[in-house]
Amino acid sequence: MKAFPHLVLAAVLTTASSPLLAQEAAEAPDSAKAEAKPDPGPLRTIEFEVDEGTWMFLDVSPDGSTILFDLLGDLYTVPIDGGDARVLLGGRDWDQMPRYSPDGDRIAFISDRDGMMNLWTVDADGSDPKQYSKARTDPHLSPFWTPDGQIIVRKEGELWTYHPEGGSGFKIEIEGSIQGPAISPDGRYLFYSTSAPAAGRPPSSSLQRFDRMTAETIPLGSGARPQISPDGRLMAYARRQDHLVALRVRDLVTGADRQLVSSITPISRRGSQDVLPGYAFTPDGSSVVITIDGKIKRVDVQSGAVQDIPFRAGVSQEVAEQILTPMRQPDSDLEAKVLRYPSISPDGARMVFSALGKPLHDGSSGWHTAAPHGRRRAGIHARLLARWPLHRVRHLDRHRLRACEGDPRVRRHHAHSFDPSRPLLEPRLVE
């Protein structure tokens, strides 16, 4: 269900499986459970108009005349040249990540209309919604269609396939955690990215190609969110370059690779979304339609020229009253329950540590916050920013901190000396 400044926003996801196997008939959901909806209390309607959006997932219709995109949990369509967007699916359900079927008659998308982010389809005019996956826990993301009309969806880093007539779906056996999947026009190859930790840097994403006939996987270099052109020759993809994320295109026959746009939407690592919003080639393969800086753009594949596709979308949302829980804010001395990452000065007289979410050090009159101050590898200077009237340390040894004597409320806290292998932003006293 939707959540705005006053509600908790639900994220949307999907499931799918292997098209080569027969599928079991899925059990029909219990009608009482299916119709059960939480009561958010009194609602009010807010309405406004926008010409941009955040993290919009889009697709282009097979005839090239229409752009389909999500915005604030609703699905919209707009002419390929821009204009007024029409609401395809609205209401309190959170719908996102739409994709046209190969014939353009159906749309696959993710929705929480049954209480959890699952795979659904709907007619191109917004009628006849049909649920496929019925997950209660695992998130589902980024659905797409095979050329023969089956639906593949990402579920917890795995790919699952669903038959258009329904069923429980089957998993496609691929190693690794999959992100941003796509398929070749002939349906043989799956393209996707996987990520791996990188020391001191954001996780790096690498492109992969999986052969559905031979089960062979071939690495394609660094990148994320691949998309294949209608003729199967070009692969558009995103790649991090310094602090920016660029849109690039590669000829899969010759291997020629070049940049189209120097900066697009930053790569995300949130579990509730895929690595990047979906985008699409136009049916003739001459352009890529993608969202950049909140706007819908058309990028020419040959020249890299970027053209705006302006749109105006009317938004109407039901909003519940904000839930406020009274909390008592202490206005006297605070007692630190947990002390972390202590480091003792060379002379043993002073110490710096982390408590209450702040680095602290023993100043001349009480504990004070310490903050980064341009220090190199030695750590963080203990600079005085604000005072916290916490208990003073009377005795320090290598394994334990003992707080003021005579106060039964103060407990002993176990701690360890500074470990140079820990991240450099941990507090450490610098004399």
ZAZAKE-749824 format. One record per residue (C-alpha): residue number from 1; residue in one letter; z, y, x. Coordinates in Angstrom, 1 decimal, always signed. Each point is the difference from the previous one (the first is absolute). Layout:
BEGIN
   k r     pz     py     px
 NUM a      Z      Y      X
...
END
This chain:
BEGIN
   k r     pz     py     px
   1 m   +0.0   +0.0   +0.0
   2 k   -0.6   +3.6   +1.1
   3 a   +2.6   +2.0   +1.7
   4 f   -0.4   +3.7   +0.9
   5 p   +2.6   +2.4   +1.4
   6 h   +2.2   -1.5   -2.8
   7 l   -1.0   -3.7   +0.2
   8 v   -0.2   -2.6   +2.7
   9 l   -3.7   -0.5   +0.8
  10 a   -1.1   -3.6   -0.1
  11 a   -2.5   -1.2   +2.6
  12 v   -2.9   -2.2   -0.8
  13 l   -1.2   -3.2   +1.5
  14 t   -2.1   -3.3   -0.6
  15 t   -0.7   -3.7   +0.6
  16 a   -3.0   -2.3   +0.5
  17 s   -1.2   -3.4   +1.4
  18 s   -2.7   -2.3   +1.3
  19 p   -3.2   -0.3   -2.1
  20 l   -0.8   -3.5   +1.2
  21 l   +2.8   -1.6   -1.8
  22 a   +0.5   -0.7   -3.7
  23 q   +2.7   +2.0   -1.6
  24 e   +2.8   -0.9   -2.3
  25 a   +0.3   +1.6   -3.3
  26 a   +2.7   +2.7   +0.1
  27 e   +2.8   -0.2   -2.4
  28 a   -0.1   +2.6   -2.7
  29 p   +2.8   +2.6   +0.5
  30 d   +2.9   -0.2   -2.4
  31 s   -0.9   +2.5   -2.8
  32 a   +3.6   +1.3   -0.3
  33 k   +0.2   +0.7   +3.8
  34 a   -3.5   +1.4   +0.1
  35 e   +0.8   +2.5   -2.7
  36 a   +3.5   +0.9   +1.4
  37 k   -0.1   +3.5   +1.4
  38 p   +2.9   +1.9   +1.6
  39 d   +1.3   +3.0   -2.0
  40 p   -0.2   +3.1   +2.2
  41 g   +1.6   +2.2   -2.6
  42 p   -1.4   +3.2   -1.4
  43 l   -3.4   +0.9   +1.4
  44 r   -1.9   +3.3   +0.3
  45 t   -3.6   +0.5   +0.8
  46 i   -1.3   +2.1   +2.9
  47 e   -3.6   +1.0   +0.3
  48 f   -1.9   +1.6   +2.9
  49 e   -3.4   +0.0   +1.6
  50 v   -0.8   -0.9   +3.6
  51 d   -3.0   +0.1   +2.3
  52 e   +1.5   -2.1   +2.8
  53 g   +2.3   -3.0   +0.4
  54 t   +2.0   -2.1   +2.4
  55 w   -0.9   -3.5   +1.2
  56 m   -2.9   -0.4   -2.5
  57 f   -1.6   -3.4   +0.0
  58 l   -3.6   +0.2   -1.1
  59 d   -3.2   -2.0   -0.7
  60 v   -3.6   +0.8   -0.9
  61 s   -1.7   -1.7   -2.9
  62 p   -2.9   -2.5   +0.7
  63 d   -2.5   +2.4   -1.4
  64 g   +1.2   +2.8   +2.2
  65 s   +0.7   +2.4   -2.9
  66 t   +3.8   +0.0   -0.2
  67 i   +3.0   +0.2   +2.2
  68 l   +3.1   -1.9   -1.2
  69 f   +3.4   +1.1   +1.5
  70 d   +3.7   -0.1   -0.6
  71 l   +2.3   +3.0   -0.3
  72 l   +3.7   +0.1   -0.8
  73 g   -0.1   -3.5   -1.4
  74 d   -3.0   +0.5   -2.3
  75 l   -3.6   -1.0   +0.5
  76 y   -2.8   +2.6   -0.3
  77 t   -3.8   +0.2   +0.2
  78 v   -2.1   +2.9   +1.1
  79 p   -3.8   +0.4   +0.5
  80 i   -1.2   -0.6   +3.6
  81 d   -0.8   +3.7   +0.4
  82 g   +3.4   +1.1   -1.3
  83 g   +1.3   +1.7   -3.1
  84 d   +2.6   -0.7   -2.6
  85 a   +1.8   -3.3   +0.5
  86 r   +0.5   -2.2   -3.1
  87 v   +3.2   -2.0   -0.5
  88 l   -0.9   -3.7   -0.1
  89 l   +3.5   -1.4   -0.1
  90 g   +3.0   +2.2   -0.6
  91 g   +3.5   -0.3   -1.4
  92 r   +3.4   -1.0   +1.5
  93 d   -1.4   -3.0   +2.0
  94 w   -0.7   +0.5   +3.6
  95 d   -3.6   -1.0   +0.7
  96 q   -1.7   +0.2   +3.3
  97 m   -2.5   -1.4   +2.6
  98 p   -3.0   -0.5   -2.4
  99 r   -3.2   -1.8   +1.0
 100 y   -3.2   -0.5   -1.9
 101 s   -1.3   -3.6   -0.6
 102 p   -3.5   -0.7   +1.6
 103 d   -1.7   +0.6   -3.4
 104 g   +2.1   +3.0   -0.8
 105 d   +1.3   -1.4   -3.3
 106 r   +3.6   -0.6   +1.0
 107 i   +2.6   +1.7   +2.2
 108 a   +2.7   -1.7   +2.0
 109 f   +3.2   +2.0   +0.6
 110 i   +3.7   -0.3   +0.7
 111 s   +2.5   +0.9   -2.7
 112 d   +3.7   -0.3   -0.8
 113 r   -0.6   -0.2   -3.7
 114 d   +1.8   -3.4   -0.2
 115 g   +2.9   +1.3   +2.1
 116 m   -1.3   -1.0   +3.5
 117 m   -3.1   +1.0   +2.0
 118 n   -2.6   -2.6   -0.9
 119 l   -3.8   -0.5   -0.2
 120 w   -1.7   +1.1   -3.2
 121 t   -3.6   +0.6   -1.1
 122 v   -1.4   +2.3   -2.7
 123 d   -3.4   +0.7   -1.4
 124 a   -1.9   +2.9   +1.6
 125 d   +0.8   +2.1   -3.1
 126 g   +3.7   -0.6   +0.3
 127 s   +0.3   -2.7   -2.8
 128 d   +1.1   -3.6   +0.0
 129 p   +2.6   -0.1   +2.8
 130 k   +0.7   -3.5   +1.4
 131 q   +2.7   -1.1   +2.3
 132 y   -0.6   -2.5   +2.9
 133 s   +3.0   -0.3   +2.3
 134 k   +3.5   -0.2   -1.4
 135 a   +2.1   +0.5   +3.1
 136 r   +3.6   +1.1   -0.4
 137 t   +0.9   +0.9   +3.6
 138 d   -2.9   +0.2   +2.5
 139 p   -2.1   +3.1   +0.2
 140 h   -3.7   -0.1   -0.7
 141 l   -2.6   +2.4   +1.5
 142 s   -3.7   +0.9   +0.5
 143 p   -2.0   -2.2   -2.4
 144 f   -3.7   -0.5   +0.5
 145 w   -2.8   -2.2   -1.6
 146 t   -2.1   -2.7   +1.6
 147 p   -3.7   +0.0   -0.8
 148 d   +0.4   -2.8   -2.5
 149 g   +2.7   +1.9   -2.0
 150 q   +3.2   -1.5   +1.4
 151 i   +2.9   +2.4   +0.9
 152 i   +1.8   +0.0   +3.4
 153 v   +3.2   +1.8   +0.4
 154 r   +2.6   +0.6   +2.7
 155 k   +3.5   -1.4   -0.5
 156 e   +2.7   +0.4   +2.7
 157 g   -2.6   +0.0   +2.8
 158 e   -1.9   -3.0   -1.5
 159 l   -3.3   -0.2   -2.0
 160 w   -0.1   -1.7   -3.4
 161 t   -3.1   -0.7   -2.2
 162 y   -0.1   +0.1   -3.8
 163 h   -2.8   -1.4   -2.2
 164 p   -1.4   +2.5   -2.5
 165 e   +1.0   -2.3   -2.9
 166 g   +3.7   +0.0   +1.2
 167 g   +2.3   -2.5   +1.6
 168 s   +2.9   +0.1   +2.4
 169 g   -2.1   +0.8   +3.1
 170 f   -0.2   -1.6   +3.5
 171 k   +0.9   +1.1   +3.4
 172 i   -2.8   +0.4   +2.7
 173 e   +1.4   -1.5   +3.2
 174 i   -0.3   +2.7   +2.6
 175 e   +2.4   +0.6   +2.9
 176 g   +1.7   +3.3   +0.4
 177 s   +1.2   +2.8   -2.3
 178 i   -3.1   +1.5   -1.7
 179 q   -0.6   +3.6   -0.8
 180 g   -2.8   +2.0   -1.6
 181 p   -2.3   -3.0   -0.9
 182 a   -3.7   +0.2   -0.9
 183 i   -2.9   -2.5   -0.4
 184 s   -3.6   -0.2   +1.1
 185 p   -2.7   +0.4   -2.7
 186 d   -0.9   -3.7   +0.3
 187 g   +3.6   -1.0   -0.5
 188 r   +0.2   -2.0   +3.3
 189 y   +2.1   +2.2   +2.1
 190 l   +3.4   +1.6   -0.5
 191 f   +0.8   +3.1   +2.0
 192 y   +3.5   +1.3   +0.5
 193 s   +2.5   +1.3   +2.5
 194 t   +3.2   -1.4   +1.4
 195 s   +2.7   +2.0   +1.8
 196 a   +2.2   -0.8   +3.0
 197 p   +3.0   +1.9   +1.5
 198 a   -0.7   +2.3   +2.9
 199 a   +2.8   +1.1   +2.4
 200 g   +0.9   +3.7   -0.6
 201 r   -3.0   +0.5   -2.3
 202 p   -1.0   -0.6   -3.7
 203 p   -1.1   -3.6   -0.6
 204 s   -3.7   -0.5   +0.9
 205 s   -2.5   -1.3   -2.5
 206 s   -2.8   -2.4   +1.0
 207 l   -3.0   -0.9   -2.1
 208 q   -0.9   -3.6   -0.8
 209 r   -2.8   -1.8   -1.7
 210 f   +0.7   -3.3   -1.8
 211 d   -2.8   -2.5   -0.8
 212 r   +0.7   -1.6   -3.4
 213 m   -2.4   -2.9   +0.8
 214 t   +1.3   -0.9   +3.5
 215 a   +3.5   +1.5   -0.1
 216 e   -0.8   +1.6   +3.3
 217 t   +1.6   +3.4   +0.8
 218 i   -1.6   +2.5   +2.4
 219 p   +1.8   +3.1   +1.3
 220 l   -2.0   +3.3   -0.3
 221 g   +2.1   +2.4   +1.9
 222 s   +2.5   +2.7   -0.9
 223 g   -0.2   +1.4   -3.5
 224 a   +1.2   -0.2   -3.7
 225 r   -1.3   +0.0   -3.6
 226 p   -3.6   -1.3   +0.6
 227 q   -2.6   +0.5   -2.6
 228 i   -3.5   -1.7   +0.1
 229 s   -3.2   +1.7   -1.1
 230 p   -2.0   -1.5   -2.9
 231 d   -2.6   -1.4   +2.4
 232 g   +2.7   -1.6   +2.2
 233 r   -1.1   +1.7   +3.2
 234 l   +2.5   +2.8   +0.4
 235 m   +3.8   -0.1   +0.1
 236 a   +1.9   +3.2   -0.6
 237 y   +3.6   +0.0   +1.2
 238 a   +2.9   +2.2   +1.0
 239 r   +1.4   +0.2   +3.5
 240 r   +2.9   +1.9   +1.5
 241 q   -1.1   +2.5   +2.7
 242 d   +2.9   +1.8   +1.6
 243 h   +2.0   +1.4   -2.9
 244 l   -2.9   -0.1   -2.5
 245 v   -1.7   -2.7   -1.9
 246 a   -3.8   +0.1   +0.1
 247 l   -2.6   -1.6   -2.2
 248 r   -2.6   -1.9   +2.0
 249 v   -3.0   -2.2   -0.7
 250 r   -1.3   -3.0   +1.9
 251 d   -3.4   -1.8   -0.2
 252 l   +1.0   -3.7   -0.3
 253 v   -3.4   -1.0   +1.4
 254 t   -0.3   +2.2   +3.0
 255 g   +3.6   +0.8   +0.6
 256 a   -0.6   +3.7   +0.1
 257 d   +3.1   +1.9   -0.9
 258 r   +0.5   +3.7   -0.7
 259 q   +2.3   +2.5   -1.7
 260 l   -0.7   +1.4   -3.4
 261 v   +3.1   +2.1   -0.7
 262 s   +2.6   +1.0   +2.6
 263 s   +3.0   +0.2   -2.4
 264 i   +0.6   -1.8   -3.3
 265 t   +3.2   -1.3   -1.8
 266 p   +2.7   -1.1   +2.4
 267 i   +0.6   -3.7   +0.2
 268 s   +3.1   -1.2   -2.0
 269 r   +2.5   -2.7   +0.8
 270 r   +1.7   +0.1   -3.4
 271 g   +0.4   -3.3   -1.7
 272 s   -0.8   +1.4   -3.4
 273 q   -3.5   +1.1   +1.1
 274 d   -2.8   -1.4   +2.1
 275 v   -0.8   +1.3   +3.5
 276 l   -2.5   +2.6   -1.5
 277 p   -1.3   +1.0   -3.4
 278 g   -3.1   -1.9   -1.1
 279 y   -3.4   +1.7   +0.4
 280 a   -3.6   -1.1   -0.6
 281 f   -3.7   +0.2   +1.1
 282 t   -2.5   +1.3   -2.5
 283 p   -2.3   -2.8   -1.4
 284 d   -2.9   +1.1   +2.3
 285 g   +2.3   -0.1   +3.1
 286 s   -0.8   +3.6   +1.0
 287 s   +3.5   +1.5   -0.5
 288 v   +3.6   -0.9   +0.0
 289 v   +2.2   +1.5   -2.8
 290 i   +3.6   +0.5   +1.1
 291 t   +3.0   +2.2   -0.5
 292 i   +0.9   +2.4   +2.8
 293 d   +2.7   +2.7   -0.2
 294 g   +0.5   -0.7   -3.7
 295 k   -3.7   +0.5   -0.9
 296 i   -2.8   -2.4   -0.7
 297 k   -2.7   +0.2   +2.7
 298 r   -3.4   -1.4   +0.5
 299 v   -0.8   -0.8   +3.6
 300 d   -3.6   -0.5   +1.1
 301 v   -0.3   -3.2   +2.1
 302 q   -2.8   +1.3   +2.2
 303 s   +1.1   +3.5   +0.8
 304 g   +3.8   -0.1   -0.8
 305 a   -0.4   +3.1   -2.2
 306 v   +2.8   +0.4   -2.5
 307 q   -0.6   +1.2   -3.5
 308 d   +2.7   +0.9   -2.6
 309 i   +0.0   -1.8   -3.4
 310 p   +2.1   +2.4   -2.0
 311 f   +1.9   -1.3   -3.0
 312 r   +2.5   +1.2   -2.6
 313 a   +2.4   -2.4   -1.5
 314 g   +2.4   +0.7   -2.9
 315 v   +3.3   -1.8   +0.5
 316 s   +2.4   -0.8   -2.9
 317 q   +3.2   -1.8   +0.9
 318 e   +3.2   -1.0   -1.9
 319 v   +3.0   +0.8   +2.0
 320 a   +3.6   -1.2   -0.6
 321 e   +3.1   +2.2   +0.6
 322 q   +1.3   -0.1   +3.6
 323 i   +2.9   -2.4   +0.5
 324 l   +2.8   +1.7   +1.8
 325 t   +3.0   -1.9   +1.4
 326 p   +3.0   +2.2   +0.9
 327 m   +1.1   -0.4   +3.6
 328 r   +3.1   +1.4   +1.6
 329 q   -0.8   +2.1   +3.1
 330 p   +2.9   +0.0   +2.4
 331 d   +1.1   +3.4   +1.2
 332 s   +2.7   -1.0   +2.4
 333 d   +0.3   -2.0   +3.2
 334 l   -2.4   -3.0   +0.2
 335 e   +0.9   -3.5   +1.3
 336 a   -2.8   -1.7   +1.8
 337 k   -0.1   -3.6   -1.0
 338 v   -2.7   -1.1   +2.4
 339 l   -0.7   +1.2   +3.5
 340 r   -3.3   -1.0   +1.6
 341 y   -1.7   +0.2   +3.4
 342 p   +2.9   +1.4   +2.1
 343 s   -0.5   +1.2   +3.5
 344 i   +2.8   +1.0   +2.4
 345 s   -0.3   +2.8   +2.5
 346 p   +0.1   -1.0   +3.7
 347 d   +3.6   +1.3   +0.4
 348 g   +1.1   -1.9   -3.1
 349 a   +1.4   +3.1   -1.7
 350 r   -2.6   +0.6   -2.7
 351 m   -2.3   -2.0   -2.3
 352 v   -3.0   +0.5   -2.2
 353 f   -0.8   -2.3   -3.0
 354 s   -1.7   +0.0   -3.4
 355 a   +2.0   +0.2   -3.3
 356 l   -0.8   +1.2   -3.5
 357 g   -3.7   +0.0   +0.9
 358 k   +0.4   +2.6   +2.8
 359 p   +0.5   -0.2   +3.8
 360 l   +3.5   +1.3   +0.8
 361 h   +1.8   +0.9   +3.2
 362 d   +3.6   +0.8   +1.0
 363 g   +0.2   +3.7   +0.3
 364 s   +2.9   +2.3   +0.9
 365 s   +1.3   +0.0   -3.6
 366 g   -1.1   -2.9   -2.1
 367 w   -3.2   -2.0   -0.3
 368 h   -3.3   +1.9   +0.0
 369 t   -3.6   -1.0   -0.7
 370 a   -2.4   -0.5   +2.9
 371 a   -3.8   +0.5   -0.4
 372 p   -3.1   -0.6   +2.1
 373 h   -0.7   +2.9   +2.4
 374 g   -3.1   -0.7   +2.0
 375 r   +1.7   -2.6   +2.3
 376 r   -2.2   -2.6   +1.7
 377 r   +0.9   -3.6   +0.5
 378 a   +3.7   +0.8   +0.7
 379 g   +0.6   +0.1   -3.8
 380 i   +1.2   +2.8   -2.3
 381 h   +2.1   +3.0   +1.0
 382 a   +3.2   +0.4   -1.8
 383 r   -0.7   +3.4   -1.5
 384 l   +2.5   +1.6   -2.4
 385 l   -1.6   +0.5   -3.4
 386 a   +2.8   -0.4   -2.6
 387 r   +3.6   -1.2   -0.1
 388 w   +1.2   -3.2   -1.7
 389 p   +3.8   -0.3   -0.2
 390 l   +0.1   -3.7   +0.8
 391 h   +2.8   -1.9   +1.8
 392 r   +0.2   +0.5   +3.7
 393 v   -0.2   -3.1   +2.3
 394 r   +3.2   -0.5   +2.0
 395 h   -0.9   -3.1   +2.0
 396 l   -3.4   -1.4   +1.0
 397 d   -0.7   -3.4   +1.5
 398 r   -3.2   -1.9   +0.4
 399 h   -0.1   -1.8   -3.3
 400 r   +2.2   +1.8   -2.5
 401 l   +0.7   +3.5   -1.2
 402 r   +3.6   +0.8   -1.1
 403 a   +0.5   +2.9   -2.3
 404 c   +3.1   +2.3   -0.4
 405 e   +3.3   -1.8   +0.1
 406 g   +2.3   +0.2   -3.0
 407 d   -2.7   +0.2   -2.6
 408 p   -0.2   -3.3   -2.0
 409 r   -3.3   +1.0   -1.6
 410 v   -1.8   +0.0   +3.3
 411 r   -1.4   -3.4   +0.9
 412 r   -1.2   -1.3   +3.3
 413 h   -3.8   -0.1   +0.5
 414 h   -1.8   -2.4   +2.3
 415 a   -2.8   +1.7   +2.1
 416 h   -2.0   -0.7   +3.1
 417 s   -0.9   +2.2   +3.0
 418 f   -3.4   +1.7   +0.1
 419 d   -2.9   -2.4   +0.4
 420 p   -3.0   +1.6   +1.8
 421 s   -2.4   -2.4   -1.7
 422 r   +0.7   +1.6   -3.4
 423 p   -2.2   +2.8   -1.4
 424 l   +0.4   +3.2   +1.9
 425 l   +1.1   +2.0   -3.1
 426 e   +3.4   -1.7   +0.0
 427 p   +2.7   +2.5   +1.0
 428 r   +1.1   -0.1   +3.7
 429 l   +2.2   +2.5   +1.7
 430 v   -1.8   +1.9   +2.8
 431 e   +2.3   +1.8   +2.4
END
